[in-house]
Amino acid sequence: MISACSASKNTVTGTPNVSRGKFTGTWTISTVTYESLVENAVQTVFDQGPPASFVGSTWNLTNSGNGTYTMSNGTAQKIFWSVNNATSNGQAFQFKKIYEGEKPKNVAEGYQLVVASNDGNTMVLKTPIAIGSTGTGYVVYTFAKK
């Protein structure tokens, strides 16, 4: 099983830092594609399901960092999100799953996605996946703002 929990060490260039405000709002994942990966190589992302199961999911991101994503089957997950401008991959969108009674500061594990682009209306985030010992592929999520 491949889990997408941490950033790879490869550098993605040309991605300018995007302001936090461009991430806030309600987003829907319109497509999931693969870069340097075979489509079924990744079985589970975000410890939730296969990448394709996120197509049609709705992500509500508030300016406070609180948020939720709701899968097309109705399963909802609370998250706490942030933007990290100081990663080896450039800018990253990161989030932690939050369960009943938990405080974000007490959750140590989370997920980090490379910000490929975000113009405030369309956003592309990529989960780095190690390929062997030298390569990196990506699961690529394209979001459209509602």
Residue pairs with C-beta under 8 A, 6 or more apart in sequence:
1 43
1 44
2 41
2 42
2 43
2 44
2 129
3 44
3 45
3 47
4 42
4 45
4 46
4 111
4 127
4 128
4 129
4 139
5 109
5 110
5 111
5 112
6 112
7 87
7 88
7 89
7 92
7 112
7 114
7 128
8 88
8 89
8 128
8 129
8 130
8 136
9 88
10 88
10 89
10 128
10 136
11 88
11 89
11 90
12 89
12 90
12 114
12 116
12 126
13 90
15 90
15 91
15 114
15 115
15 116
15 117
16 91
17 85
17 91
18 83
18 91
18 115
18 118
20 63
20 83
21 63
22 118
22 119
22 120
22 123
23 61
23 81
23 83
23 93
23 118
23 123
24 61
24 62
24 63
25 60
25 61
25 145
25 146
26 58
26 59
26 60
26 61
26 145
26 146
27 58
27 59
27 60
27 61
27 123
27 143
27 144
27 145
27 146
28 56
28 57
28 58
28 59
28 143
28 144
28 146
29 54
29 55
29 56
29 57
29 59
29 141
29 142
29 143
30 55
30 142
30 143
30 144
31 55
31 141
31 142
32 51
32 52
32 54
32 55
32 139
32 140
32 141
32 142
33 139
33 140
33 142
34 41
34 42
34 51
34 137
34 138
34 139
34 140
35 126
35 137
35 138
35 140
36 131
36 135
36 136
36 137
36 138
37 129
37 131
37 137
37 138
37 139
41 129
41 137
42 50
42 51
42 129
42 139
43 50
44 50
45 51
45 54
45 127
45 139
46 54
46 97
46 111
47 97
48 54
48 71
48 75
48 77
49 71
51 139
51 141
53 71
53 72
53 73
54 71
54 141
55 72
56 71
56 72
57 69
57 70
57 71
57 72
58 69
58 70
58 146
59 67
59 68
59 69
59 143
60 67
60 68
60 69
60 70
61 67
61 81
65 80
65 81
65 82
65 104
66 78
66 79
66 80
67 78
67 79
67 80
67 81
67 95
68 76
68 77
68 78
68 79
69 76
69 77
69 79
70 76
70 77
77 97
78 97
78 98
78 99
79 95
79 96
79 97
79 98
80 95
80 96
80 98
80 104
80 107
81 93
81 94
81 95
81 96
82 93
82 94
82 95
83 91
83 92
83 93
83 94
83 115
84 91
84 92
84 94
84 112
85 91
87 112
87 114
89 114
89 128
90 114
90 115
91 114
91 115
92 112
92 113
92 114
92 115
93 112
93 113
93 115
93 125
94 110
94 111
94 112
94 113
95 110
95 111
96 104
96 107
96 109
96 110
96 111
97 107
97 110
98 104
98 107
111 127
113 125
113 126
113 127
113 141
114 125
114 126
114 127
114 128
114 138
115 123
115 124
115 125
116 124
116 125
116 126
116 140
117 123
117 124
118 124
120 145
121 144
121 145
122 142
122 143
122 144
122 145
123 142
123 143
123 145
124 140
124 141
124 142
124 143
125 140
125 141
125 143
126 138
126 139
126 140
126 141
127 138
127 139
127 141
128 136
128 137
128 138
129 136
129 137
129 138
129 139
130 136
131 137
